[in-house]
């Protein structure tokens, strides 16, 4: 393996190419986050408790989103590399895995959110004195939005597949249309505009379902008209390459463990935050995360650009080129994170305007949270780039070892120690606990130097037309400081 040193910063031509892939994806994420911001602005008019209910419900759904995107990401590792190898049948096999895994996890989540939403929400609230009111509203919201999970499984499989082959614009356009639909029906149903019934929190849930159904129909129409290369014919959908399926399942295991550990850690700490006060803490933290999600678009862009640029080079057997691009992606991620962090700090000026209906205490919590997140954003962007590089070559072991080790060894023990032994508030608690991410960065840096990710995974699968070096399936990983939580 080549160990020659490459420049830390790549040529502008590389970044222009990477941005060409990342920007449409980031715009899609920005549209979704901005609409979420508008949604929360509308719901905030119903008071702290009802806004807290919608956001706690979406914190519960965050677990589902992470698992869904992790499984799609596992298939995406192969989809990107088969694209680089020019292997169309391999691309279709990777898509079959994405679809099957997405439908399975969505079916399970559908049953859970219909059967036990009250118990799921209660886990997020700890000893919050406003828990009874929040649970009642949030459970009703979850039961309604559960209708969207199966359509969302199909939409997510298609959208992520398009991004992984460098076609990020169609998902962007469809997402814009769906989020506009969501905004319109929120306005119509939350407050009863144009003579519609005033449904409050339930209106927000119905609007989300309508938007997801529109998105589902749009993706189906697009792939039928476009004849998208990785979409198999309906009668060929069950024609799977079992060898590839087994390998992707083996790779997705460490990824799933890594991401599950991370999301459980985040869920536990959220429950601890929510127990540090009343509805104002839940609403304030939720409002802060809603604004922060607008700036987390950089994470989605990093993962997509890395999959296309680095994964494509690996699949085409240009390993030295992949090494260079991996280094350039990481340096670019730090710059992007710093720029967006500065903008996020400035965004605190808009809190009194966007969330003026929340209590002063809730707005203060939001402001403090945003300042902390903006300071960490360059580090998180770099960590996302490290994990994206690891995933691009199928090295999913890194995420499992780094994420599981740091989260179970440092983050969760620290969270319980601060919660049980100190009276510290939710924002300082968050700031202190996230110092563990410096350990995560260092561990990932040391791991990547071993170049376990420098692998062409395409040989010996599907059509087998792509060039290959070692087709060895390294048990891989990728952890995530970002998962596209949809806070509708």
Secondary structure, 3 states (H helix, E strand, C coil): CCCCCCCCCCCHHHHHHHHHHHHHHHHHHHHHHHHHHHHHHHHHCCCHHHHHHHHHHHHHHHHHHHHHHHHHHHHHHHHHHHHHHCCHHHHHHHHHHHHHHHHHHHHHHHHHHHHCHHHHHHCCCCCCCCHHHHHHHHHHHHHHHHHHHHHHHHHHHHHHHHHHCCCHHHHHHHHHHHHHHHHHHHHHHHCCHHHCCCCCHHHHHHHHHHHHHHHHHHHHHHHHHHCCCCCCCHHHCCCCCHHHHHHHHHHHHHHHHHHHHHHHHHHHHHHHHHCCCCHHHHHHHHHHHHHHHHHCHHHHHHHHHHHHHHHHHHHCCCHHHHHHHHHHHHHHHHHHHHHHHHHHHHHHHHHHHHCCCCCHHHHHHHHHHHHHHHHHHHHHHHHHHHHHHHHHCCCEHHHHHHHHHHHHHHHHHHHHHHHHHCCCCHHHHHHHHCCHHHHHHHHHHHHHCCCCCCCCCCCCCCCCCCCCCCCCCCCEECCCCCCCCCCC
